[in-house]
Amino acid sequence: MLNSTQWSTIRHLVAWLDRENGRSQQEITLRLLKLSEEAGEVAQAWIGVQGQNPRKGVTHTTADVADELVDAMVTAAVALASITDDPAAHLDAKLAKIAARSQAVGR
């Protein structure tokens, strides 16, 4: 899913966070919780695209939603790389399982 250059960037981000914040259980917990925050920002942006809040109207674009989705993906990849030695292999294996399930359902 992510290419080697992207995983390299993720490893650099993890190393930066490790240098700045350490890698205690509390820090790992916060990295995992950060994903919930990012998911909320995706939801907020989509609500803004729909103009669902009549007081605010349309406040976001689909490009804003796409940016928030990427933030969530990067945050998830950083968290994954913080808890496993080979996040790329783990992602590939899990994605293969998900793909196999989706193909089995269509039969």
C-alpha positions as CSV (number, residue, x, y, z in Angstrom):
1,M,0.0,0.0,0.0
2,L,2.7,2.5,0.9
3,N,5.9,2.4,-1.2
4,S,9.4,2.2,0.2
5,T,9.9,6.0,0.1
6,Q,6.7,6.6,2.0
7,W,7.7,3.9,4.7
8,S,11.1,5.7,4.9
9,T,9.2,8.9,5.7
10,I,7.1,7.2,8.3
11,R,10.3,5.7,9.9
12,H,11.8,9.2,10.1
13,L,8.6,10.6,11.7
14,V,8.7,7.8,14.3
15,A,12.4,8.5,15.0
16,W,11.6,12.2,15.4
17,L,8.7,11.4,17.8
18,D,10.9,9.0,19.7
19,R,13.7,11.6,20.1
20,E,11.2,14.3,21.2
21,N,8.8,12.2,23.3
22,G,10.4,8.9,24.0
23,R,8.6,5.6,23.4
24,S,7.0,4.8,26.7
25,Q,3.7,3.0,27.0
26,Q,2.1,6.4,27.6
27,E,3.6,7.8,24.4
28,I,2.4,4.8,22.4
29,T,-1.0,5.3,23.9
30,L,-1.0,8.9,22.8
31,R,0.0,7.9,19.3
32,L,-2.9,5.5,19.1
33,L,-5.3,8.1,20.5
34,K,-4.1,10.6,18.0
35,L,-5.8,8.4,15.3
36,S,-9.2,9.1,17.0
37,E,-8.5,12.8,16.9
38,E,-7.6,12.6,13.2
39,A,-10.8,10.6,12.5
40,G,-12.8,13.3,14.1
41,E,-11.2,15.9,11.8
42,V,-12.2,13.8,8.8
43,A,-15.8,13.8,10.1
44,Q,-15.7,17.5,10.8
45,A,-14.4,18.2,7.3
46,W,-17.1,16.0,5.7
47,I,-19.8,17.7,7.7
48,G,-18.4,21.0,6.4
49,V,-18.6,19.8,2.8
50,Q,-22.2,18.8,3.3
51,G,-23.0,22.2,4.9
52,Q,-24.8,20.2,7.6
53,N,-24.5,22.9,10.2
54,P,-27.0,25.5,9.2
55,R,-25.2,28.2,11.3
56,K,-22.0,27.7,9.4
57,G,-23.0,26.4,6.0
58,V,-20.4,24.9,3.7
59,T,-17.0,25.3,5.4
60,H,-14.8,22.6,3.7
61,T,-14.0,21.2,0.3
62,T,-13.5,17.6,-0.7
63,A,-9.8,18.5,-0.9
64,D,-9.9,19.3,2.8
65,V,-11.5,15.9,3.4
66,A,-8.7,14.2,1.4
67,D,-6.1,16.1,3.4
68,E,-7.7,14.9,6.7
69,L,-7.8,11.3,5.4
70,V,-4.1,11.5,4.6
71,D,-3.4,12.8,8.0
72,A,-5.3,9.9,9.5
73,M,-3.4,7.4,7.2
74,V,-0.1,8.9,8.2
75,T,-1.0,8.9,11.9
76,A,-2.1,5.2,11.6
77,A,1.1,4.3,9.9
78,V,3.2,6.1,12.5
79,A,1.3,4.2,15.3
80,L,1.8,0.9,13.5
81,A,5.5,1.5,13.0
82,S,5.7,2.4,16.7
83,I,4.5,-1.0,17.8
84,T,5.9,-3.4,15.2
85,D,9.3,-4.0,13.7
86,D,8.0,-4.6,10.2
87,P,4.9,-2.4,9.6
88,A,5.0,-2.8,5.8
89,A,4.8,-6.6,6.1
90,H,2.0,-6.4,8.7
91,L,0.0,-4.0,6.5
92,D,0.6,-6.2,3.4
93,A,-0.5,-9.3,5.2
94,K,-3.6,-7.7,6.7
95,L,-4.6,-6.1,3.4
96,A,-4.3,-9.5,1.7
97,K,-6.7,-11.0,4.3
98,I,-9.2,-8.1,3.8
99,A,-9.0,-8.5,0.0
100,A,-9.5,-12.3,0.3
101,R,-12.6,-11.7,2.4
102,S,-14.1,-9.3,0.0
103,Q,-13.6,-11.7,-2.9
104,A,-15.1,-14.6,-0.9
105,V,-18.3,-12.5,-0.2
106,G,-18.8,-11.9,-4.0
107,R,-18.9,-15.6,-4.8
